[in-house]
Amino acid sequence: MQNPNFSEAGPCSQSRSCFHSDSIVTFDADWHHGLGRKLEVFPRSIPLAGEVFWPDLVSFVEDHCSRQMMYYTPAPSPRSVQVIFHEDQRGWSIAVFQDAGLLTQTSGSSLVTVSQELAEELK
């Protein structure tokens, strides 16, 4: 279910890259009994470079400045994605890892834009 409160500093625009803005579905505030509102800014999945990455709720951490979570594919893959929501800047950082090494990363105020930039870099 699409979270109707998800606006990210503006409406999602259509994309023709590997990451489609209409595929961003965020968590509902009542989806998880404990993490609820903390998760509602995060995407439920991330389609990126021909793979779909799913959140690992156990990896969710937060402090006074940010919330972050790792995303993995269901099948074994050397790639993983780290998503960070910066509370103070209301912005995003996404990093793609290949095994233990950083493959690429980008930051910005829009989850859609950051994801599109990553998709272009991973082509």
C-alpha positions in Angstrom: 0.0 0.0 0.0 1.4 3.4 -0.9 1.9 5.7 2.0 -0.2 8.8 1.2 2.0 11.0 3.5 5.1 10.3 1.4 6.0 13.5 -0.5 9.8 13.9 -0.1 9.9 17.6 -0.7 7.6 17.3 -3.7 5.7 14.8 -5.7 7.4 11.9 -7.4 8.3 12.4 -11.0 8.2 9.7 -13.7 11.6 8.1 -14.5 12.8 6.0 -17.4 15.8 4.6 -15.6 16.2 1.3 -13.7 14.5 2.9 -10.7 10.9 3.9 -11.3 9.4 6.5 -9.0 6.0 4.8 -9.3 7.7 1.7 -7.7 8.5 3.6 -4.5 6.2 2.2 -1.9 7.0 3.3 1.7 6.0 1.6 4.9 2.8 2.5 6.5 3.1 4.0 10.0 1.3 1.1 11.5 3.1 -1.6 9.5 5.3 -2.7 12.4 4.2 -2.6 16.0 7.6 -1.4 17.3 9.2 0.6 14.5 6.0 2.1 13.0 6.6 5.7 12.3 10.4 5.3 12.2 10.0 3.1 9.1 7.5 5.2 7.2 10.0 7.2 5.3 11.8 4.1 4.0 11.0 2.3 0.8 9.6 -1.2 1.1 11.9 -2.3 -1.7 14.5 -0.8 -4.0 14.6 -1.9 -7.6 18.1 -1.1 -8.8 20.3 -2.3 -11.7 18.1 -5.4 -12.5 17.8 -6.5 -8.9 15.3 -5.9 -6.1 16.6 -5.2 -2.7 14.5 -5.8 0.4 14.9 -4.2 3.9 16.6 -6.0 6.7 14.6 -4.8 9.7 17.2 -6.2 12.1 19.8 -3.7 10.6 17.6 -0.7 11.4 19.5 1.8 13.6 18.9 5.4 14.6 20.4 8.2 16.5 19.4 11.8 17.0 20.7 12.7 13.5 19.7 9.8 11.2 17.9 6.5 10.6 19.5 3.8 8.5 18.8 0.3 7.2 20.4 -2.2 5.0 18.7 -3.8 1.9 19.5 -7.2 0.4 18.3 -9.4 -2.4 16.4 -12.6 -1.6 18.9 -14.7 -3.6 22.6 -14.6 -2.7 24.2 -11.6 -4.2 27.5 -9.8 -3.6 25.6 -6.5 -3.6 23.8 -4.7 -0.8 22.3 -1.3 -0.3 22.5 1.0 2.7 19.8 3.7 3.0 20.3 6.6 5.4 17.6 9.2 6.1 19.2 12.3 7.6 16.8 13.8 10.1 18.3 17.3 10.4 18.7 17.8 6.6 15.5 15.8 5.7 17.7 14.2 3.0 19.0 10.8 1.9 22.3 8.9 1.3 22.3 5.6 -0.5 25.4 3.5 -0.8 25.8 0.3 -2.9 28.3 -2.2 -1.7 29.9 -5.1 -3.6 30.9 -7.6 -0.9 32.7 -5.4 1.7 33.7 -2.7 -0.7 31.9 0.5 -1.6 30.7 0.4 -5.2 29.0 3.8 -5.4 27.1 6.3 -3.2 25.1 9.5 -3.6 23.2 11.9 -1.5 20.4 14.4 -1.9 17.1 15.8 -0.7 14.9 13.4 -2.7 14.9 9.6 -2.4 13.7 9.3 -6.0 16.5 11.5 -7.3 19.2 9.8 -5.3 18.0 6.4 -6.5 17.9 7.5 -10.1 21.4 8.8 -9.9 22.5 5.4 -8.5 20.7 3.6 -11.3 22.5 5.7 -13.9 25.9 5.1 -12.2 25.3 1.3 -12.2 24.3 1.0 -15.8 
